[in-house]
Structures are given as structure tokens and as C-alpha cells.
Amino acid sequence: MKFDYDTNIFSITAFFLDCLPEKEQKTLLEQRMTVLQEYLAGIQKQHTEEWEKQVNPYHVANLQRMTDIVLAEISGTERLFKATTK
């Protein structure tokens, strides 16, 4: 269980969630959410006004892009979790 900015691996896994028992689906998605929240917290720790002043604007833009990707993954994981509870 890890997060990769190439989200294709998890996207493929998500298509096959219904092959697992409901309890395993929920556990997998809960673990996924934990990993994503930890990544987001790590990114947010790094992103400070002081840091922005010290680095190239491309670094700032890339960190913001990484945040966008993690937030999209969190949103998508929440949707998958809701789908397992129907």
C-alpha cells in the first residue's frame, strides 16, 4: 500500500474492488485514505511562504500540482468508499 503520482495502478485496482469481500474493500480504501492524508500532510509541511521565497517558481508550481493530484485521489477514494457502502 503506497501512493504513486502515477495513479494508473490504483485506478486498475479500483475497477476490481468488487472482486473482494466488502470488509476487505473498506479496509483497503481506509488504508489508501490514510496514506493519502499522510502524503498531503507532508506536502503541506514543506509548502511555506519562506520556502516559496527560496525556490524557483517551477518548484512552487510543481508542489501545488502534487497537492492537486493528492486532493483528487482523496476525493476519488471517498467516492469509492461511498460506493462500497451501498
Secondary structure as the mmCIF struct_conf table of DSSP 4:
data_model
#
loop_
_struct_conf.conf_type_id
_struct_conf.id
_struct_conf.beg_label_comp_id
_struct_conf.beg_label_asym_id
_struct_conf.beg_label_seq_id
_struct_conf.end_label_comp_id
_struct_conf.end_label_asym_id
_struct_conf.end_label_seq_id
BEND BEND1 TYR A 5 ASP A 6
TURN_TY1_P TURN_TY1_P1 THR A 7 THR A 7
HELX_RH_AL_P HELX_RH_AL_P1 ASN A 8 PHE A 15
TURN_TY1_P TURN_TY1_P2 PHE A 16 PHE A 16
HELX_RH_3T_P HELX_RH_3T_P1 LEU A 17 CYS A 19
BEND BEND2 LEU A 20 LEU A 20
HELX_RH_AL_P HELX_RH_AL_P2 GLU A 22 GLN A 46
HELX_RH_AL_P HELX_RH_AL_P3 GLU A 49 GLN A 54
BEND BEND3 VAL A 55 VAL A 55
HELX_RH_AL_P HELX_RH_AL_P4 PRO A 57 THR A 84
TURN_TY1_P TURN_TY1_P3 THR A 85 THR A 85
#
